[in-house]
Amino acid sequence: MMLAPFIKRRVKQEPDVARYVKTPEARVSVVNIDWSDAHLSYYLKVADQFAQWFRDAKRKAGANECNLNLIALLARIGAVETACNCATGRH
């Protein structure tokens, strides 16, 4: 953290960077699919579990919300993301 103010972040659009770094433009395509009932049910179950866990953890942390365990929070968010991306809903 002490070095953060001294680190210069560069972006590829800068002339000094663009001269040396050539990356292709990202192509984005959106494909909408219907969720099966099992997948939607699984996702909602995991999302509800996350919401309840977060409310409980925030209440336990009290006024000092910094006590909320970041690793646990990220793991729980990852579980919700996985449930969203899991096409079968079986785990």
VOBA-1610 file (N, C-alpha, C; in pm, whole numbers, padded with zeros to 5 digits, always signed):
BEGIN
Met+00081-00119+00000Met+00000+00000+00000Met+00085+00126+00000Met+00203+00116+00056Met+00286+00236+00061Met+00334+00276-00078Leu+00346+00178-00168Leu+00394+00208-00303Leu+00284+00253-00398Ala+00159+00230-00363Ala+00048+00259-00452Ala+00053+00400-00513Pro+00084+00505-00436Pro+00086+00638-00498Pro+00195+00656-00604Phe+00295+00567-00604Phe+00407+00582-00696Phe+00395+00494-00820Ile+00295+00408-00823Ile+00277+00318-00938Ile+00197+00390-01044Lys+00253+00396-01163Lys+00183+00461-01273Lys+00114+00353-01356Arg-00014+00363-01367Arg-00089+00267-01446Arg-00106+00322-01586Arg-00080+00238-01683Arg-00087+00282-01822Arg-00203+00212-01891Val-00259+00277-01988Val-00366+00217-02068Val-00320+00205-02212Lys-00376+00107-02282Lys-00326+00077-02416Lys-00352+00190-02516Gln-00442+00285-02486Gln-00469+00394-02577Gln-00363+00504-02572Glu-00280+00504-02471Glu-00175+00605-02462Glu-00076+00585-02577Pro-00033+00691-02643Pro+00060+00676-02756Pro+00188+00600-02719Asp+00243+00624-02601Asp+00367+00555-02562Asp+00343+00406-02541Val+00221+00368-02507Val+00189+00228-02485Val+00146+00164-02617Ala+00059+00233-02691Ala+00005+00179-02816Ala+00115+00146-02916Arg+00225+00215-02908Arg+00337+00190-02999Arg+00392+00048-02980Tyr+00386-00005-02859Tyr+00447-00135-02829Tyr+00347-00247-02801Val+00227-00211-02764Val+00129-00313-02726Val+00015-00313-02826Lys-00001-00424-02893Lys-00111-00439-02989Lys-00200-00553-02944Thr-00319-00520-02902Thr-00414-00623-02863Thr-00540-00607-02946Pro-00597-00717-02988Pro-00719-00706-03068Pro-00836-00655-02983Glu-00928-00588-03048Glu-01047-00541-02978Glu-01130-00662-02936Ala-01187-00654-02821Ala-01269-00763-02771Ala-01399-00771-02852Arg-01440-00894-02878Arg-01568-00916-02944Arg-01664-00970-02839Val-01777-00906-02829Val-01876-00945-02730Val-02001-00992-02802Ser-02048-01108-02763Ser-02176-01155-02817Ser-02261-01204-02700Val-02384-01169-02703Val-02476-01206-02597Val-02570-01313-02650Val-02580-01421-02575Val-02671-01529-02612Val-02768-01548-02495Asn-02892-01521-02520Asn-02993-01539-02418Asn-03048-01680-02426Ile-03053-01747-02311Ile-03110-01881-02306Ile-03214-01885-02196Asp-03308-01973-02211Asp-03409-01990-02108Asp-03354-02077-01997Trp-03385-02041-01874Trp-03342-02121-01759Trp-03442-02233-01741Ser-03392-02350-01712Ser-03483-02459-01676Ser-03535-02430-01536Asp-03647-02493-01503Asp-03703-02473-01369Asp-03606-02518-01261Ala-03535-02630-01287Ala-03439-02682-01188Ala-03323-02584-01169His-03274-02526-01278His-03163-02431-01270His-03206-02306-01195Leu-03321-02253-01230Leu-03370-02132-01163Leu-03393-02158-01015Ser-03449-02272-00982Ser-03472-02308-00843Ser-03341-02316-00765Tyr-03242-02381-00825Tyr-03110-02393-00761Tyr-03047-02256-00740Tyr-03050-02172-00842Tyr-02991-02039-00833Tyr-03060-01958-00723Leu-03192-01958-00720Leu-03264-01882-00619Leu-03235-01932-00479Lys-03220-02064-00464Lys-03187-02122-00333Lys-03051-02071-00286Val-02951-02075-00373Val-02816-02030-00337Val-02815-01880-00311Ala-02885-01803-00393Ala-02891-01658-00375Ala-02959-01623-00242Asp-03066-01694-00208Asp-03134-01671-00080Asp-03043-01707+00038Gln-02969-01818+00025Gln-02875-01856+00131Gln-02768-01749+00149Phe-02718-01694+00037Phe-02618-01587+00046Phe-02677-01465+00116Ala-02797-01426+00076Ala-02859-01307+00135Ala-02877-01324+00285Gln-02922-01442+00328Gln-02940-01467+00471Gln-02806-01466+00544Trp-02706-01532+00485Trp-02573-01534+00546Trp-02519-01391+00559Phe-02535-01310+00455Phe-02482-01174+00458Phe-02552-01090+00565Arg-02684-01101+00574Arg-02757-01026+00677Arg-02709-01067+00816Asp-02693-01198+00838Asp-02646-01246+00968Asp-02504-01198+00998Ala-02416-01207+00898Ala-02276-01165+00918Ala-02268-01016+00946Lys-02348-00937+00874Lys-02346-00792+00895Lys-02400-00757+01034Arg-02504-00828+01076Arg-02559-00804+01210Arg-02457-00839+01318Lys-02387-00951+01300Lys-02285-00993+01398Lys-02167-00896+01401Ala-02134-00839+01285Ala-02023-00743+01280Ala-02059-00614+01351Gly-02189-00584+01355Gly-02235-00464+01425Gly-02187-00337+01360Ala-02152-00240+01443Ala-02109-00110+01392Ala-01977-00120+01317Asn-01895-00218+01354Asn-01765-00233+01290Asn-01776-00333+01176Glu-01827-00287+01061Glu-01848-00375+00947Glu-01717-00425+00887Cys-01606-00369+00930Cys-01476-00416+00882Cys-01447-00558+00932Asn-01522-00602+01032Asn-01504-00737+01084Asn-01562-00843+00992Leu-01633-00802+00888Leu-01690-00896+00793Leu-01577-00964+00718Asn-01573-01096+00723Asn-01464-01173+00665Asn-01469-01166+00512Leu-01372-01097+00452Leu-01370-01077+00308Leu-01356-01209+00232Ile-01275-01300+00282Ile-01257-01429+00216Ile-01390-01505+00213Ala-01459-01506+00324Ala-01588-01574+00329Ala-01689-01506+00237Leu-01688-01374+00234Leu-01778-01300+00146Leu-01753-01335+00000Leu-01627-01334-00041Leu-01594-01366-00180Leu-01630-01510-00215Ala-01610-01601-00122Ala-01646-01741-00146Ala-01798-01754-00164Arg-01874-01684-00083Arg-02020-01691-00095Arg-02068-01630-00226Ile-02007-01517-00265Ile-02043-01455-00393Ile-02007-01550-00507Gly-01891-01617-00496Gly-01850-01715-00597Gly-01949-01828-00609Ala-02007-01871-00497Ala-02107-01978-00502Ala-02232-01933-00577Val-02273-01809-00556Val-02390-01757-00628Val-02359-01747-00777Glu-02239-01699-00811Glu-02200-01689-00951Glu-02197-01827-01017Thr-02143-01925-00947Thr-02138-02061-01000Thr-02279-02115-01021Ala-02368-02089-00926Ala-02506-02135-00940Ala-02573-02071-01062Cys-02538-01947-01089Cys-02594-01877-01205Cys-02545-01940-01335Asn-02417-01979-01338Asn-02357-02031-01460Asn-02372-02181-01478Cys-02421-02248-01376Cys-02434-02394-01381Cys-02563-02429-01453Ala-02551-02483-01572Ala-02670-02507-01654Ala-02759-02616-01600Thr-02703-02713-01529Thr-02784-02825-01485Thr-02851-02800-01351Gly-02788-02718-01267Gly-02843-02692-01136Gly-02826-02808-01040Arg-02742-02904-01074Arg-02719-03020-00987Arg-02586-03005-00916His-02589-02999-00781His-02466-02993-00699His-02488-03060-00568
//
